[in-house]
Amino acid sequence: MILLTLGVVLFTLIHLYPCFAAPHRARVRDRLGEHRYKGLFSLLVFVAIACIIAGWRSASPLPLYFLPTWGHALVMGTMPVALILLCAGQGPNHFRRWLVHPQLIGTLLWAGSHLAVNSEARSLVLFGGLGLWALVSIVWISVRDWRQKPRPEANWQGTGICVGAGLALTALMIFWGHGWLTGIPLH
């Protein structure tokens, strides 16, 4: 459980660092250069994700609460939407234009729906921690950028690509990826 918690905390701090320490981030980026800074950021994210996956697999599933009967239907209905929104974070698409933070909203949907089907302590750490990070990020970025940045451009081709990629990712997770990542196959 310690490795899982460390991974979630590291992932959260890495992603909140640009929000809460923008001047320091700018100095570090200037000192390292753009490419080295992005490389270091990517390396730390990779380490955090590796800690999360290893920590999840090694943590014992200790139940904390009773699951709702509608939890399975909720996760099956929201996960395709969450994965589409995760794919909508880049490029010109209508999800970015309408929702502003589609990746963070997708993360919030992913986390909330998974808490409805997983009642263990490790689930609360993973999904609760990353859901809280997504919520704090949405609020912080929205307050910081309120009316300062114009809405991004959008086109239907980009929107279609997001939908297609999200649905393909959903199929991949159902038939192979979820079992590979978590050790819990969905079929």
CORGIRA-V548006 format. One record per residue. RES is the residue in three letters. PHI is phi in whole degrees, 0 to 359 (999 if undefined). Layout:
BEGIN
res=RES phi=PHI
res=RES phi=PHI
END
This chain:
BEGIN
res=MET phi=999
res=ILE phi=294
res=LEU phi=295
res=LEU phi=297
res=THR phi=297
res=LEU phi=300
res=GLY phi=297
res=VAL phi=294
res=VAL phi=295
res=LEU phi=298
res=PHE phi=302
res=THR phi=295
res=LEU phi=296
res=ILE phi=300
res=HIS phi=277
res=LEU phi=275
res=TYR phi=307
res=PRO phi=296
res=CYS phi=285
res=PHE phi=265
res=ALA phi=229
res=ALA phi=302
res=PRO phi=297
res=HIS phi=294
res=ARG phi=301
res=ALA phi=297
res=ARG phi=294
res=VAL phi=296
res=ARG phi=296
res=ASP phi=293
res=ARG phi=290
res=LEU phi=276
res=GLY phi=94
res=GLU phi=300
res=HIS phi=292
res=ARG phi=293
res=TYR phi=298
res=LYS phi=296
res=GLY phi=296
res=LEU phi=295
res=PHE phi=301
res=SER phi=296
res=LEU phi=298
res=LEU phi=294
res=VAL phi=296
res=PHE phi=300
res=VAL phi=298
res=ALA phi=298
res=ILE phi=295
res=ALA phi=297
res=CYS phi=296
res=ILE phi=297
res=ILE phi=295
res=ALA phi=295
res=GLY phi=293
res=TRP phi=298
res=ARG phi=292
res=SER phi=269
res=ALA phi=282
res=SER phi=281
res=PRO phi=281
res=LEU phi=265
res=PRO phi=296
res=LEU phi=244
res=TYR phi=209
res=PHE phi=276
res=LEU phi=278
res=PRO phi=288
res=THR phi=291
res=TRP phi=268
res=GLY phi=299
res=HIS phi=296
res=ALA phi=296
res=LEU phi=298
res=VAL phi=294
res=MET phi=292
res=GLY phi=278
res=THR phi=271
res=MET phi=296
res=PRO phi=301
res=VAL phi=295
res=ALA phi=299
res=LEU phi=289
res=ILE phi=297
res=LEU phi=294
res=LEU phi=298
res=CYS phi=284
res=ALA phi=271
res=GLY phi=287
res=GLN phi=234
res=GLY phi=83
res=PRO phi=281
res=ASN phi=213
res=HIS phi=287
res=PHE phi=295
res=ARG phi=294
res=ARG phi=292
res=TRP phi=277
res=LEU phi=259
res=VAL phi=68
res=HIS phi=239
res=PRO phi=297
res=GLN phi=295
res=LEU phi=291
res=ILE phi=294
res=GLY phi=299
res=THR phi=296
res=LEU phi=296
res=LEU phi=297
res=TRP phi=302
res=ALA phi=294
res=GLY phi=297
res=SER phi=291
res=HIS phi=289
res=LEU phi=290
res=ALA phi=279
res=VAL phi=237
res=ASN phi=228
res=SER phi=252
res=GLU phi=274
res=ALA phi=298
res=ARG phi=296
res=SER phi=292
res=LEU phi=297
res=VAL phi=295
res=LEU phi=290
res=PHE phi=287
res=GLY phi=294
res=GLY phi=294
res=LEU phi=287
res=GLY phi=295
res=LEU phi=295
res=TRP phi=301
res=ALA phi=298
res=LEU phi=295
res=VAL phi=299
res=SER phi=296
res=ILE phi=301
res=VAL phi=295
res=TRP phi=298
res=ILE phi=294
res=SER phi=296
res=VAL phi=293
res=ARG phi=296
res=ASP phi=260
res=TRP phi=307
res=ARG phi=59
res=GLN phi=263
res=LYS phi=245
res=PRO phi=288
res=ARG phi=298
res=PRO phi=291
res=GLU phi=294
res=ALA phi=217
res=ASN phi=215
res=TRP phi=287
res=GLN phi=296
res=GLY phi=297
res=THR phi=296
res=GLY phi=297
res=ILE phi=297
res=CYS phi=298
res=VAL phi=296
res=GLY phi=298
res=ALA phi=295
res=GLY phi=295
res=LEU phi=290
res=ALA phi=296
res=LEU phi=296
res=THR phi=299
res=ALA phi=298
res=LEU phi=300
res=MET phi=294
res=ILE phi=295
res=PHE phi=270
res=TRP phi=210
res=GLY phi=298
res=HIS phi=296
res=GLY phi=296
res=TRP phi=292
res=LEU phi=288
res=THR phi=251
res=GLY phi=82
res=ILE phi=242
res=PRO phi=290
res=LEU phi=262
res=HIS phi=235
END
